[in-house]
Amino acid sequence: MSGHHGRHCGSAGNEAESAVAGAPPPPLPAIAPEVALALLEQRFPAVPLWFGQATGHWWALAGDRLIEAHTPEHLGRELERFRTRTVPSAGRSPDQAGDSTGRTR
């Protein structure tokens, strides 16, 4: 397998601009897809994850939801959001937590 697989690259930009409150952090340096995948698998061990060679996108199957992202960082953020939405509220059992439509079971 050769060629560039990582789509996320770029300069760090002006550090003074990045230090401004509310400014997005500077982009991370590009890493090999295999390394990014291993890092994501450590964070989300129960989630099937892969890098699509044909699409150049990152993919995960979270529950019954297929998640697509342009970068491994974006996929990690989406998986965190999915995980926080599916964790039952304090004091409620998983059977009372409701499904993705907000209906209780």
Backbone torsions as a table, in degrees:
resi	resn	phi	psi	omega
1	MET	NA	121.4	179.7
2	SER	-133.2	172.8	-179.1
3	GLY	99.2	176.6	-179.5
4	HIS	-87.7	124.2	177.9
5	HIS	-104.6	-32.3	-179.2
6	GLY	-75.8	127.4	179.9
7	ARG	-94.2	-12.5	-172.8
8	HIS	-99.1	100.2	176.5
9	CYS	-149.3	166.5	-179.1
10	GLY	154.6	172.8	179.9
11	SER	-80.8	160.0	-179.1
12	ALA	-71.4	-17.8	178.6
13	GLY	80.1	-173.4	-179.2
14	ASN	-79.2	118.7	-177.0
15	GLU	-62.2	-31.7	179.5
16	ALA	-64.0	-39.0	178.6
17	GLU	-65.8	-38.7	-177.6
18	SER	-69.0	-25.4	-177.8
19	ALA	-77.7	-12.1	-179.9
20	VAL	-66.4	134.3	-179.5
21	ALA	-57.0	132.9	178.2
22	GLY	86.7	-9.7	179.0
23	ALA	-75.2	144.7	178.3
24	PRO	-66.3	150.8	178.2
25	PRO	-67.3	158.6	178.6
26	PRO	-64.7	151.9	-179.7
27	PRO	-63.1	146.2	176.5
28	LEU	-77.3	152.0	176.6
29	PRO	-65.3	149.6	-179.8
30	ALA	-66.6	137.6	175.3
31	ILE	-124.6	160.9	-179.4
32	ALA	-61.1	142.1	179.4
33	PRO	-55.1	-35.1	-179.8
34	GLU	-64.2	-38.6	179.2
35	VAL	-69.7	-46.2	178.9
36	ALA	-60.6	-41.3	179.7
37	LEU	-64.0	-42.7	178.7
38	ALA	-61.8	-40.6	178.3
39	LEU	-64.8	-42.6	177.9
40	LEU	-65.2	-39.2	179.6
41	GLU	-64.9	-32.0	176.0
42	GLN	-66.8	-39.7	-179.2
43	ARG	-74.9	-33.4	-174.4
44	PHE	-130.7	68.4	-172.7
45	PRO	-64.3	-24.3	-177.3
46	ALA	-92.6	1.0	-174.5
47	VAL	-106.2	124.4	173.5
48	PRO	-65.5	127.1	-177.3
49	LEU	-130.6	147.5	175.2
50	TRP	-160.9	160.1	173.8
51	PHE	-105.1	124.5	-179.6
52	GLY	-81.9	108.9	-179.7
53	GLN	-60.3	-39.2	-177.7
54	ALA	-73.6	-36.7	-176.3
55	THR	-92.6	-25.4	-174.1
56	GLY	73.4	16.0	-179.1
57	HIS	-111.0	163.4	178.4
58	TRP	-101.2	141.4	-172.7
59	TRP	-133.5	150.7	174.6
60	ALA	-148.5	147.5	173.7
61	LEU	-111.9	98.3	-177.1
62	ALA	-103.3	106.8	-174.6
63	GLY	64.5	-122.5	176.7
64	ASP	-104.3	16.8	-175.9
65	ARG	-111.0	128.0	174.6
66	LEU	-91.4	122.9	-177.2
67	ILE	-112.9	131.1	178.3
68	GLU	-118.2	139.9	178.5
69	ALA	-144.8	155.2	179.7
70	HIS	-82.5	-22.3	-179.1
71	THR	-136.1	158.4	176.3
72	PRO	-65.7	-32.1	177.1
73	GLU	-62.3	-44.6	179.4
74	HIS	-64.2	-40.4	178.1
75	LEU	-63.1	-41.6	177.4
76	GLY	-60.6	-42.5	178.3
77	ARG	-63.5	-42.8	179.7
78	GLU	-64.4	-39.7	178.5
79	LEU	-67.4	-37.1	175.6
80	GLU	-62.4	-44.8	178.3
81	ARG	-61.7	-42.5	179.2
82	PHE	-63.1	-43.0	-178.6
83	ARG	-64.6	-40.9	-179.5
84	THR	-70.3	-28.2	177.5
85	ARG	-75.8	-25.2	-175.2
86	THR	-99.6	-4.9	177.2
87	VAL	-77.9	128.3	-179.7
88	PRO	-61.9	148.6	177.1
89	SER	-66.9	153.2	178.9
90	ALA	-58.6	136.7	177.1
91	GLY	84.7	-2.1	179.1
92	ARG	-118.0	138.3	176.9
93	SER	-76.4	159.7	177.5
94	PRO	-56.3	-30.8	179.2
95	ASP	-68.5	-23.3	-179.7
96	GLN	-98.6	-4.8	-172.2
97	ALA	-69.2	-26.7	-178.3
98	GLY	94.3	165.0	178.3
99	ASP	-99.4	-171.1	-176.0
100	SER	-65.6	-13.7	178.3
101	THR	-91.8	-3.2	179.6
102	GLY	91.3	-2.4	178.4
103	ARG	-80.8	141.9	174.8
104	THR	-83.0	155.5	-179.1
105	ARG	-92.1	NA	NA
